[in-house]
């Protein structure tokens, strides 16, 4: 009997000033860091690390939850950057 083994592949794209832009969106929303953290199911400390760009990696699922909490769509930039990389890699 063969067991299927799943392997996760992680792709990386750079989104300039994402942390700063997330903070600007939070400020514009009028919500506190604690409110956004609860809505995005994350710690306030982690939110601050992302906003201050102290962390250099944000999982896609985290960004999707932040988008939902803030009413933004930064994840669309990730998708566009990934599609661009795929096109570049395939020569088209």
C-alpha positions as CSV (number, residue, x, y, z in Angstrom):
1,X,0.0,0.0,0.0
2,X,1.4,3.4,-1.0
3,X,1.0,6.4,1.3
4,X,0.7,9.8,-0.3
5,X,3.3,12.2,1.2
6,X,2.5,15.8,0.9
7,X,5.3,18.4,0.8
8,X,4.8,22.1,1.3
9,X,6.7,24.4,-1.1
10,X,7.2,27.9,0.1
11,X,7.7,30.7,-2.4
12,X,9.0,34.1,-1.4
13,X,8.1,37.5,-2.9
14,X,9.0,41.0,-1.7
15,X,6.3,43.5,-1.1
16,X,7.9,46.9,-0.4
17,X,7.0,48.7,2.8
18,X,4.2,46.2,3.6
19,X,4.6,46.7,7.4
20,X,4.3,50.4,7.1
21,X,1.3,50.2,4.8
22,X,-0.4,47.7,7.2
23,X,0.1,50.2,10.0
24,X,-1.3,53.0,7.9
25,X,-4.4,50.9,7.1
26,X,-4.8,50.1,10.8
27,X,-4.5,53.8,11.8
28,X,-7.0,54.7,9.1
29,X,-9.4,52.0,10.3
30,X,-9.6,53.6,13.8
31,X,-9.1,50.2,15.4
32,X,-6.6,49.6,18.1
33,X,-3.7,47.2,17.7
34,X,-5.4,44.9,20.2
35,X,-8.6,44.9,18.2
36,X,-6.8,44.0,15.0
37,X,-4.8,41.3,16.7
38,X,-7.9,39.7,18.0
39,X,-9.6,39.9,14.6
40,X,-6.5,38.5,12.9
41,X,-6.0,35.8,15.5
42,X,-2.5,36.9,16.4
43,X,-0.6,38.5,19.3
44,X,-0.3,42.3,19.5
45,X,3.5,41.8,19.7
46,X,3.5,39.9,16.4
47,X,1.4,42.7,14.8
48,X,3.9,45.3,16.0
49,X,6.8,43.2,14.6
50,X,5.1,43.1,11.3
51,X,4.2,46.8,11.3
52,X,7.7,47.9,12.2
53,X,9.1,45.4,9.7
54,X,11.2,43.8,12.5
55,X,10.1,40.5,11.0
56,X,11.1,39.8,7.4
57,X,8.6,37.0,6.7
58,X,4.8,37.1,6.9
59,X,2.9,33.8,6.2
60,X,0.3,34.2,3.5
61,X,-2.5,33.0,5.9
62,X,-1.5,35.7,8.4
63,X,-1.6,38.4,5.7
64,X,-5.1,37.1,4.6
65,X,-6.3,37.4,8.2
66,X,-4.9,40.9,8.5
67,X,-6.6,41.9,5.2
68,X,-9.9,40.6,6.5
69,X,-9.4,42.5,9.8
70,X,-8.4,45.7,8.1
71,X,-10.7,45.5,5.0
72,X,-7.6,45.6,2.8
73,X,-6.3,43.4,0.0
74,X,-2.5,43.4,0.3
75,X,-2.6,39.6,-0.5
76,X,-3.5,40.5,-4.1
77,X,-0.1,42.0,-4.4
78,X,1.4,38.7,-3.3
79,X,-0.5,36.8,-5.9
80,X,0.5,39.3,-8.6
81,X,4.1,39.1,-7.6
82,X,4.0,35.3,-7.7
83,X,2.4,35.2,-11.1
84,X,5.0,37.6,-12.4
85,X,7.8,35.3,-11.0
86,X,6.1,32.2,-12.6
87,X,5.9,34.0,-16.0
88,X,9.5,35.2,-15.8
89,X,10.7,31.7,-14.9
90,X,8.8,30.1,-17.8
91,X,10.2,32.7,-20.2
92,X,6.9,34.2,-21.0
